Amino acid sequence: MRFPYSGNGTWTPDYHCGFIDAVKRFFIGYMEFRGRSSRREFWLAMLFFIPVSVLIFLIPAAGTVSGILWMLATMVPIMAISFRRLHDANRTGWWFLLGHVGTILALAMLVVIAFGLVIIEIGMIMVIPHEPPKLDFHDPNSFPGMLLTLFYVSLGMAGISLIIQAFLYSLPSKPEGVRFD
């Protein structure tokens, strides 16, 4: 199957990728980081990927396991189509990292929060059974309050990361200029 946005130098801006074509290219171009993907092709592939991901995680019995397997199976195609989309917008694949810096930092904060919750749990075990611990998550000066603040900051960073990604992947196509494929 020949795609109009390939690494062989051909580029046809009048090509209108359909939903099925975008999903096919998403899976056929599994490891293809070279070439170009139109804005329409990228967003149609995401229109398939995002709802399927949500539905897989909502499966009651094995939602988490199947969701993690789905994410591992589609991680490389997501990166590949993202790189191709950035190439079409005349950007290198390294711009992909710009859109994910906030997500990476948010995950690091969630690790810190998890470590803090473990410390709180150990503290609660060590408390004398007759005195219930007083955990005030609403006081920003208390340890639990600081953890809650970190959680809100991590959500904000992930949100900013999503906005940057939406901006990057919505850039118009630029067939002229430097080719990164």
N, C-alpha and C positions, 0 to 999 in steps of 0.2 A: 504494500500500500504506500503510495507516494503522498506526502503531505506538502502543502504549499509553503509552509514555513520550515524549510529544511536547511541544513548547513551547507548545501551545495551552491549557494549564491542566488537561488531563485527566491523571489519574494513577490507575491501577488496580493496587493492590498484589497482587491475586489472580491477575494474569497470570503464567503460567509460560512463559517463552520457551524454545523448543526449540533444539537445536543448529543446525539449518538456518536457523531464524529469526534467530538471533544472527549467523551468518555473513552472511546476506543484509543485515541491518541494518548490519553492519560495512562492507560495500561500498556499499550504497545511501546510507547516511548519511556518505558520503566527506568532505563539507565541512560537515556539520551539527554545529556546536559548541553549539547551543542545544538545550534539551530535557533529557531524563533517560534514563539507561540503568540498568536494574536490576543488582544485584550478579550475579545469575545470568547475565544477558545478557553482561555484561562478561567474566566468567570463561569462559563458553562460547566467546566470540569469541577469547579468549586461548588456549583449548584448541585452536582451529584454527590461530591465527597462529604460536604458538611451534614446534610440531612441523614445520609447513610451512617455516618459516624455517630450522630446523636441517637439514631434508632438502635444501633448495635449496643451502645452503652445502656440503653433503656431495657434491654432484654432482662427480665427478672432473674432467671436462674443463673445464667453465666454471663451477665452483662459486663462485668469487669474484666474477666479473662478474655472473652471474645473481643472486647473493645481494645484491650492492650495488644492482642494479636493483630487486629485490624490496623491499629496505629503503626505497629512495627512493619506490617506488610506494605503500608502506603506511605511511609515516611520518605523513602527514596523517590517515588513518583511525584510526591508533592514538591520536594526540593528540585527535581528535574524540570517540572513544568514552571516552577517559580523562576529558575535560572533562565529558561527559554523566554519567559515573559519579560524578564529584565533585559535580555539581549535584544528583544524586539523594541524595547524603549530606549535602546542605545546605552545601556548600562552594563557593567560587568556583573558577574555572579556574586562578587563580594558585597554588593549592595544588599544581598539577601541577609547578611549578618546584621545590617543596620536595622532591619525590621524586626529582628529577634533579640536584640540586646535587652530590651525591657522584659521580655519573657524569661530570658536566662537569669537576669537579676531578680525577677520575681520568684523564680524557683529557688534561687539561693536564699532569699528571705524566708521562703516557706520551710527550708531546712533549718534555718535559725529558729523559727517559730516552733517547729517540731521539737528541737532540742530544748527550748525553753519550757514547753509543755511537759516534757519528760522530767525536767528539774522540778516543776510544780508538783507533778505526780509523786516523785520521790519525797518531796517535802510533806505532802499530805499523808504519806504512809508513815513518816517519821513523827507526825504530830500525835500527841497523847490522845487516845480514843475518846476521852471525856470532853475535849475541847474541839469543836468543829472549826475547821480552817475558814478564815474570812478571805475570800477571793473577790476582789473588786475590779472587774474588767472595765468599769466606767471611769475609774480614776487613772488619768494618763501618767501619773507619777508612780503608780504601783507596777510591779513586774508583770502581772497579767494584763494591765492596761497598756503597757508598752508592747506586749505581744500582739494585742488587738490592733494597736496603731500600726505596727509593722505589717500585719495582715492587710489592712486597708491600703497602705502604701504599695504593697505588692500587687493588689488588685488594680490600683491606679497605673502602675508601671506596665502591667499586662495590657490594660486598655489603651495606653499610649502606644504600645507596641503594635496593637491591632490597627490603630489609626494610621501609623506610619506604613504598615504593610498595605492597607487599602489604598493609600496614596501612591505608593510605589507601583503596585500592580494595575493601577488605573491610568498610568501615564500613557500618552498617545504613542502610536507606532512611529518609528523614525527609520525608514529604509536607508536613508543616506547616512553618512558619517562612519565612524569606526565600527567594524563588525567584530563582535566578541565570540562568534561561533566558529 
